[in-house]
Amino acid sequence: MAMDGGAAAELREAHLLTGHTDRVWSLAWNPSPGAGAGPVLASCGGDKAVRIWKRAADGSWQCSDVLEDTHNRTVRSCAWSPDGKLLATASFDSTTAIWEYSSGEFECVATLEGHENEVKSVSWSASGSLLATCSRDKSVWIWEMQPGNEYECVSVQQGHTQDVKMVQWHPILDVLVSVSYDNSIRIWADDGDDEWHCVQTLTEANNCGHSSTVWALSFNQKGDRMVTCSDDHTLKIWDTSADLSQPKTSDNQESWRHLCTLTGYHGRTIFSAHWSSEDIIASGAGDDAICLFAEDKSSMVEGPSYRLILKKEKAHDMDINCVRWCPQDPRMLASASDDGTVKLWELRGNALD
């Protein structure tokens, strides 16, 4: 995708999705909605419900399903399995529910229990065989899918010293990243004998890491870079020099290094960041704004750098908790807010042609 620094980009609000009666915490696009089906979006929030949104034949968006009466507290996170057939939802009620779409409706087919309190995030591995959850109880749990919609906890990791805000699997490998209120980013990997370990910790002291709570992370499509965002009002880009096709060894375990820091663009906590398939990073923050960034190929600065494409002020009326690019349409961005709404945006402009 050619980027022309002189061409303007525009983020245009295309659809406003209403129905949640409390703040909307998280969004997840179905990566594989099925042949002939349009994009499918899941949203969840403080109203204890999950809503499924689909695009109608006339181009409008409608809520096709409401998943409720399973969680009895806020639903904080939702994530689709890679094949698009299962939806996991994580709740402040200490449980994670697994939903299956069958015969035209969603059914809760499993409930994962074990965390002591609020589950903050859930993520499926690229293979679809592993699920990760994290909690205010400071732990990261790794679950393995078994036949018959059974899930076995195969590892509980206690490396973080504070509330764990998000877990995210690498897009290709069974490598897991977690971020926390303790300001750190931790990389988890299997040693080959089904034993999980923290193989790297990225902190302010030793890796140019964040100075406050790390809220979220996202990988680029290749998996050789990731972005993290924080209460310190910055986004940080990380790069790995390891050969990701090779097993982790003592020589390449600590492979992530700080590449650059994006600062001065948001005035409050950055709650979400997401990397599109076209290598555009979106961020959403407590200043109610959305920012878009791309690598600056023309920069004379030594090493890779990223530039602001645009900033959408007052994208919502309150804090923006989540931003997610659509996998079927990389120019469509969804955002979720404390104002109780979900918005769909179209990215336009010569800068992206």
C-alpha positions as CSV (number, residue, x, y, z in Angstrom):
1,M,0.0,0.0,0.0
2,A,1.6,3.3,-1.1
3,M,1.5,6.0,1.4
4,D,1.8,9.6,0.2
5,G,2.6,12.1,2.9
6,G,0.9,14.9,1.0
7,A,-2.5,13.1,0.6
8,A,-5.2,13.4,3.2
9,A,-6.9,10.5,4.8
10,E,-10.4,10.7,6.2
11,L,-12.1,8.5,8.8
12,R,-15.8,8.8,8.1
13,E,-18.5,7.5,10.5
14,A,-20.6,5.0,8.4
15,H,-22.8,3.4,11.0
16,L,-23.9,3.9,14.6
17,L,-24.8,0.7,16.4
18,T,-27.0,1.1,19.5
19,G,-28.6,-1.4,21.9
20,H,-26.2,-1.8,24.8
21,T,-27.5,-0.2,27.9
22,D,-24.1,0.4,29.6
23,R,-20.5,1.0,28.4
24,V,-19.2,-1.2,25.6
25,W,-15.9,-2.8,26.6
26,S,-14.8,-5.0,23.8
27,L,-15.3,-5.9,20.1
28,A,-14.4,-8.9,18.0
29,W,-14.8,-9.5,14.2
30,N,-15.5,-13.0,13.2
31,P,-12.4,-14.0,11.1
32,S,-14.3,-16.6,9.2
33,P,-18.1,-15.8,8.9
34,G,-18.7,-18.4,6.2
35,A,-18.9,-18.5,2.5
36,G,-21.1,-15.7,1.1
37,A,-21.6,-14.2,4.5
38,G,-20.7,-10.6,5.2
39,P,-18.7,-9.3,8.2
40,V,-20.0,-10.3,11.6
41,L,-19.1,-8.3,14.7
42,A,-19.5,-9.2,18.4
43,S,-19.6,-6.5,21.1
44,C,-19.9,-6.9,24.9
45,G,-20.2,-4.6,27.9
46,G,-21.3,-3.5,31.3
47,D,-24.9,-4.6,30.6
48,K,-23.8,-8.3,31.0
49,A,-24.7,-8.9,27.4
50,V,-23.0,-9.8,24.1
51,R,-24.5,-8.5,20.9
52,I,-23.9,-10.0,17.4
53,W,-24.1,-7.5,14.5
54,K,-24.5,-8.4,10.9
55,R,-24.8,-6.3,7.7
56,A,-28.1,-6.6,6.0
57,A,-28.7,-6.8,2.2
58,D,-29.5,-3.1,2.0
59,G,-26.1,-2.2,3.7
60,S,-27.5,-1.4,7.1
61,W,-26.3,-3.1,10.3
62,Q,-28.6,-5.0,12.6
63,C,-28.3,-6.8,15.9
64,S,-29.1,-10.4,15.0
65,D,-28.5,-12.0,18.4
66,V,-28.2,-11.0,22.1
67,L,-26.4,-13.4,24.3
68,E,-27.5,-12.8,27.9
69,D,-28.6,-14.6,31.1
70,T,-25.3,-16.5,31.3
71,H,-22.9,-13.9,32.8
72,N,-24.2,-12.1,35.9
73,R,-21.6,-9.3,35.8
74,T,-19.9,-7.1,33.1
75,V,-18.7,-9.0,30.0
76,R,-15.2,-7.5,29.6
77,S,-13.8,-9.4,26.6
78,C,-15.0,-11.5,23.6
79,A,-13.0,-13.4,21.0
80,W,-13.9,-15.7,18.1
81,S,-12.1,-19.0,17.4
82,P,-10.0,-18.9,14.2
83,D,-12.7,-21.0,12.3
84,G,-15.4,-18.6,13.4
85,K,-17.5,-21.3,14.9
86,L,-17.0,-20.5,18.6
87,L,-17.2,-17.3,20.6
88,A,-15.5,-16.9,24.0
89,T,-16.7,-14.3,26.5
90,A,-14.9,-13.3,29.6
91,S,-16.7,-11.7,32.6
92,F,-16.2,-10.0,35.9
93,D,-18.2,-12.9,37.3
94,S,-14.9,-14.9,37.2
95,T,-16.0,-17.2,34.3
96,T,-15.4,-17.5,30.6
97,A,-18.2,-18.8,28.5
98,I,-17.9,-20.6,25.2
99,W,-20.7,-20.1,22.7
100,E,-21.4,-22.2,19.6
101,Y,-23.6,-21.1,16.7
102,S,-25.7,-24.0,15.5
103,S,-29.1,-24.3,13.8
104,G,-29.5,-20.5,13.6
105,E,-28.8,-19.7,17.3
106,F,-26.1,-19.4,19.8
107,E,-25.8,-21.9,22.7
108,C,-23.4,-21.7,25.7
109,V,-21.6,-25.1,25.4
110,A,-19.0,-24.7,28.1
111,T,-18.2,-22.5,31.1
112,L,-14.5,-22.1,32.3
113,E,-14.1,-21.6,36.0
114,G,-11.0,-21.1,38.2
115,H,-10.0,-17.5,38.3
116,E,-10.5,-15.9,41.8
117,N,-12.2,-12.8,40.4
118,E,-12.8,-10.7,37.3
119,V,-11.6,-12.2,34.0
120,K,-10.3,-9.3,31.9
121,S,-9.4,-10.9,28.6
122,V,-9.8,-14.0,26.5
123,S,-7.9,-15.0,23.3
124,W,-7.7,-18.0,21.0
125,S,-4.4,-19.4,19.6
126,A,-3.8,-19.4,15.9
127,S,-4.3,-23.2,15.8
128,G,-7.6,-22.9,17.7
129,S,-6.6,-25.6,20.1
130,L,-5.6,-23.3,23.0
131,L,-7.4,-20.6,24.8
132,A,-5.9,-18.0,27.2
133,T,-7.6,-16.0,30.0
134,C,-6.3,-13.4,32.5
135,S,-7.6,-11.8,35.5
136,R,-7.5,-9.3,38.3
137,D,-6.1,-12.2,40.4
138,K,-2.8,-11.5,38.6
139,S,-2.8,-14.9,36.8
140,V,-2.7,-16.1,33.2
141,W,-4.5,-19.4,32.4
142,I,-3.9,-21.5,29.4
143,W,-6.7,-23.9,28.4
144,E,-6.6,-26.8,25.9
145,M,-9.6,-27.7,23.9
146,Q,-10.7,-31.4,24.3
147,P,-13.3,-33.4,22.4
148,G,-16.9,-32.7,23.2
149,N,-16.5,-29.0,24.1
150,E,-14.4,-29.8,27.1
151,Y,-11.5,-27.5,28.2
152,E,-8.6,-28.5,30.4
153,C,-6.5,-25.9,32.1
154,V,-2.9,-27.0,31.2
155,S,-1.0,-24.1,32.8
156,V,-1.5,-21.3,35.4
157,Q,1.2,-18.6,35.2
158,Q,1.7,-16.2,38.2
159,G,4.5,-14.0,36.8
160,H,2.6,-10.7,37.0
161,T,2.4,-8.8,40.3
162,Q,-0.8,-6.9,39.5
163,D,-4.1,-7.1,37.5
164,V,-3.5,-8.6,34.1
165,K,-5.3,-6.5,31.5
166,M,-5.0,-8.4,28.3
167,V,-3.7,-11.7,26.8
168,Q,-3.1,-12.1,23.0
169,W,-1.8,-15.1,21.1
170,H,0.8,-14.6,18.3
171,P,-0.9,-14.7,14.9
172,I,1.2,-17.7,13.7
173,L,2.8,-19.4,16.7
174,D,1.6,-20.8,20.0
175,V,3.3,-17.9,21.8
176,L,1.3,-15.8,24.2
177,V,1.7,-12.2,25.3
178,S,0.2,-10.6,28.4
179,V,0.1,-7.0,29.6
180,S,-0.6,-5.7,33.1
181,Y,-1.2,-3.0,35.7
182,D,2.3,-3.8,36.8
183,N,3.5,-1.9,33.7
184,S,5.1,-5.0,32.1
185,I,4.7,-7.0,29.0
186,R,5.4,-10.8,29.4
187,I,6.0,-13.3,26.6
188,W,5.0,-16.9,27.3
189,A,6.1,-20.0,25.4
190,D,6.0,-23.8,25.7
191,D,9.4,-25.4,26.2
192,G,8.5,-28.3,24.0
193,D,7.5,-30.6,26.9
194,D,4.2,-29.0,27.5
195,E,5.6,-26.7,30.2
196,W,4.8,-23.0,29.8
197,H,7.3,-20.4,30.9
198,C,7.8,-16.7,30.8
199,V,10.6,-16.3,28.2
200,Q,10.9,-12.5,28.2
201,T,9.7,-9.6,30.3
202,L,9.6,-6.1,28.7
203,T,9.8,-3.3,31.3
204,E,10.7,0.3,31.5
205,A,13.9,-0.5,33.4
206,N,15.5,-2.9,30.9
207,N,13.6,-2.6,27.6
208,C,12.4,1.0,27.2
209,G,9.0,-0.2,28.2
210,H,6.0,1.6,29.6
211,S,6.0,3.7,32.8
212,S,2.4,2.9,33.7
213,T,-0.4,0.3,33.2
214,V,-0.2,-1.5,29.9
215,W,-3.8,-1.9,28.6
216,A,-3.5,-3.7,25.3
217,L,-1.4,-5.1,22.5
218,S,-1.8,-6.1,18.9
219,F,0.5,-7.9,16.4
220,N,1.0,-7.1,12.7
221,Q,-0.1,-9.7,10.3
222,K,3.4,-11.2,9.9
223,G,3.8,-11.5,13.6
224,D,7.3,-9.8,13.6
225,R,6.1,-6.6,15.2
226,M,3.6,-5.7,18.0
227,V,2.2,-2.5,19.4
228,T,1.4,-1.9,23.0
229,C,-0.5,1.0,24.6
230,S,-0.6,2.4,28.1
231,D,-1.8,4.7,30.8
232,D,1.4,6.6,30.1
233,H,-0.2,8.1,27.0
234,T,2.2,6.3,24.6
235,L,2.2,3.5,22.1
236,K,5.3,1.4,21.7
237,I,6.3,-0.6,18.7
238,W,8.3,-3.8,19.3
239,D,10.2,-5.9,16.8
240,T,11.5,-9.4,16.9
241,S,14.7,-10.5,15.2
242,A,14.1,-14.2,15.9
243,D,13.2,-16.6,13.2
244,L,9.6,-17.2,14.1
245,S,9.5,-20.5,12.1
246,Q,12.1,-22.0,14.5
247,P,11.4,-23.4,18.0
248,K,12.2,-21.2,20.9
249,T,15.7,-21.8,22.2
250,S,18.0,-20.1,24.7
251,D,19.5,-18.2,21.8
252,N,16.3,-16.6,20.6
253,Q,13.9,-16.5,23.5
254,E,14.4,-12.9,24.4
255,S,13.8,-11.8,20.9
256,W,11.5,-8.7,21.3
257,R,13.2,-5.3,21.3
258,H,11.9,-1.8,21.5
259,L,11.7,-0.1,18.1
260,C,10.1,3.3,18.7
261,T,7.7,5.2,20.9
262,L,4.7,7.2,19.7
263,T,4.0,10.0,22.1
264,G,2.1,13.3,22.2
265,Y,-0.9,12.1,20.2
266,H,-3.3,11.2,22.9
267,G,-3.9,13.3,26.0
268,R,-5.2,10.5,28.2
269,T,-4.9,6.8,28.8
270,I,-4.7,4.8,25.6
271,F,-7.0,1.8,26.1
272,S,-6.8,0.0,22.8
273,A,-4.5,-0.5,19.8
274,H,-5.1,-2.7,16.7
275,W,-2.9,-3.4,13.7
276,S,-4.7,-3.8,10.3
277,S,-3.7,-6.2,7.5
278,E,-2.6,-3.0,5.6
279,D,-0.2,-2.2,8.4
280,I,-2.2,0.7,9.8
281,I,-2.3,1.0,13.6
282,A,-5.5,2.4,15.2
283,S,-5.6,3.6,18.8
284,G,-8.5,4.6,21.0
285,A,-8.2,6.5,24.2
286,G,-9.7,8.3,27.2
287,D,-9.5,11.5,25.3
288,D,-12.4,10.2,23.1
289,A,-10.1,10.3,20.0
290,I,-9.0,7.7,17.5
291,C,-5.5,8.0,15.9
292,L,-4.2,6.2,12.9
293,F,-0.5,5.5,12.3
294,A,1.6,4.0,9.5
295,E,5.3,3.3,9.0
296,D,7.1,6.4,7.6
297,K,8.9,4.9,4.6
298,S,10.4,8.3,3.7
299,S,11.9,9.1,7.1
300,M,15.5,9.9,7.2
301,V,15.7,8.9,10.8
302,E,17.9,5.9,11.4
303,G,15.7,2.8,11.8
304,P,12.0,2.4,11.3
305,S,9.6,5.2,12.4
306,Y,5.9,5.7,12.4
307,R,3.9,8.8,11.6
308,L,0.4,10.0,12.3
309,I,-2.0,9.6,9.4
310,L,-4.9,11.3,11.1
311,K,-6.5,12.0,14.4
312,K,-10.3,11.9,14.8
313,E,-11.2,14.1,17.7
314,K,-14.5,13.4,19.6
315,A,-14.9,10.1,17.8
316,H,-17.2,9.2,20.7
317,D,-18.8,11.2,23.6
318,M,-16.8,9.3,26.2
319,D,-13.7,7.0,26.6
320,I,-12.9,4.7,23.7
321,N,-12.3,1.3,25.1
322,C,-11.7,-0.8,22.0
323,V,-10.8,-0.3,18.3
324,R,-10.8,-3.2,15.8
325,W,-10.1,-3.4,12.0
326,C,-12.4,-5.7,10.0
327,P,-10.5,-8.7,8.5
328,Q,-12.8,-8.8,5.5
329,D,-12.7,-5.1,4.8
330,P,-9.3,-3.6,6.0
331,R,-10.7,-0.1,5.5
332,M,-13.5,-0.6,8.1
333,L,-12.8,0.2,11.7
334,A,-15.1,-0.6,14.7
335,S,-14.9,1.4,17.9
336,A,-16.6,0.8,21.3
337,S,-17.1,3.4,24.0
338,D,-18.2,4.2,27.5
339,D,-21.0,6.1,25.8
340,G,-22.7,2.7,25.2
341,T,-22.4,2.8,21.4
342,V,-20.4,1.0,18.7
343,K,-19.4,2.9,15.6
344,L,-18.2,1.7,12.3
345,W,-15.8,3.9,10.3
346,E,-14.7,4.0,6.7
347,L,-11.1,4.9,6.0
348,R,-10.9,7.0,2.9
349,G,-8.4,9.1,1.1
350,N,-5.6,9.1,-1.5
351,A,-3.1,8.4,1.1
352,L,-4.3,4.8,1.1
353,D,-4.4,4.2,-2.6
